[in-house]
Amino acid sequence: MIIWPALFSGFGFGFIIAAPVGPMSLLCINRTLKHGFWAGLATGAGIAFADVLYALATVTSFRIVNEFTSAYDLPLRLIGSLFLGVLGVKTLWPGKSGAKPEAVRSGIAYSMFSSFLLTLANPATILSFMALAASLGNTVGSSLFLPAGIALGSCCWWLLLSAIICWISGKLPDAFIRSLSLISSVSLILFSLYGISLALLGAGG
């Protein structure tokens, strides 16, 4: 049966591709520090959902998605980088204390939706899934259990990261947490500027 090879391959790949420190990891860390565990987890869930959509597109309609991402690569990269910069600037402003439950729920929904859009705006993501599907062969690489495994792996990483950051934040001085949050916000802005410059240089070349 191809169920377990596809699930295990997807799980491992989903966990590994989510783990490296990058702009999305910094965004998850920043939101966990500022707004707590559920905001960080919601950010990770949005990323994982976008990854699953790209993985589904890879195993079902590869050619159509590849043509779309190739045609709109530049605007997608620019929009994603600009949006990341906006989020970075926004996280520099201190949040309001004493938020109402409705505001908390709205923040969690916003965290999930914004990270989902940011991940979708990175067409390079699909290249990773294309490489994975090709390396696994026609049977396992085209199985719908592959995206399911990727979803589980990705969600496990974001759950682990949010839990670790939340646990650490409760044991460190407030001044250190504020400094760490500031560093992650500035890093997001730098990632945004770097992404914009790469996109413009690629367009010029």
KAKAJO-V873162 format. One record per backbone hydrogen bond with DSSP energy under -0.5 kcal/mol. CO is the residue of the C=O (numbers start at 1). NH is the residue of the N-H. If there is no record, write none. Layout:
co = <CO & CO>
nh = <NH & NH>
//
This chain:
co = <2 & 3 & 4 & 5 & 6 & 7 & 8 & 9 & 10 & 11 & 12 & 13 & 14 & 15 & 16 & 22 & 23 & 24 & 25 & 26 & 27 & 28 & 29 & 30 & 31 & 31 & 32 & 36 & 37 & 38 & 39 & 40 & 41 & 42 & 43 & 44 & 45 & 46 & 47 & 48 & 49 & 50 & 51 & 52 & 53 & 54 & 55 & 56 & 57 & 61 & 62 & 63 & 64 & 65 & 66 & 67 & 68 & 70 & 72 & 73 & 74 & 75 & 76 & 77 & 78 & 79 & 80 & 81 & 82 & 83 & 84 & 85 & 86 & 87 & 88 & 89 & 89 & 90 & 100 & 101 & 102 & 103 & 104 & 105 & 106 & 107 & 108 & 109 & 110 & 111 & 112 & 113 & 114 & 115 & 116 & 117 & 119 & 121 & 122 & 123 & 123 & 124 & 124 & 125 & 125 & 126 & 127 & 128 & 129 & 130 & 131 & 132 & 133 & 134 & 136 & 137 & 138 & 140 & 143 & 143 & 144 & 145 & 146 & 147 & 148 & 149 & 150 & 151 & 152 & 153 & 154 & 155 & 156 & 157 & 158 & 159 & 160 & 161 & 162 & 163 & 164 & 165 & 166 & 168 & 168 & 173 & 174 & 175 & 176 & 177 & 178 & 179 & 180 & 181 & 182 & 183 & 184 & 185 & 186 & 187 & 188 & 189 & 190 & 191 & 192 & 193 & 194 & 195 & 196 & 197 & 198 & 199 & 200 & 201>
nh = <6 & 7 & 8 & 9 & 10 & 11 & 12 & 13 & 14 & 15 & 16 & 17 & 18 & 19 & 20 & 26 & 27 & 28 & 29 & 30 & 31 & 32 & 33 & 34 & 35 & 36 & 36 & 40 & 41 & 42 & 43 & 44 & 45 & 46 & 47 & 48 & 49 & 50 & 51 & 52 & 53 & 54 & 55 & 56 & 57 & 58 & 59 & 60 & 61 & 65 & 66 & 67 & 68 & 69 & 70 & 71 & 72 & 73 & 76 & 77 & 78 & 79 & 80 & 81 & 82 & 83 & 84 & 85 & 86 & 87 & 88 & 89 & 90 & 91 & 92 & 92 & 93 & 93 & 104 & 105 & 106 & 107 & 108 & 109 & 110 & 111 & 112 & 113 & 114 & 115 & 116 & 117 & 118 & 119 & 120 & 121 & 122 & 123 & 125 & 126 & 127 & 127 & 128 & 128 & 129 & 130 & 131 & 132 & 133 & 134 & 135 & 136 & 137 & 137 & 140 & 141 & 142 & 143 & 146 & 147 & 148 & 149 & 150 & 151 & 152 & 153 & 154 & 155 & 156 & 157 & 158 & 159 & 160 & 161 & 162 & 163 & 164 & 165 & 166 & 167 & 168 & 169 & 170 & 171 & 172 & 177 & 178 & 179 & 180 & 181 & 182 & 183 & 184 & 185 & 186 & 187 & 188 & 189 & 190 & 191 & 192 & 193 & 194 & 195 & 196 & 197 & 198 & 199 & 200 & 201 & 202 & 203 & 204 & 205>
//
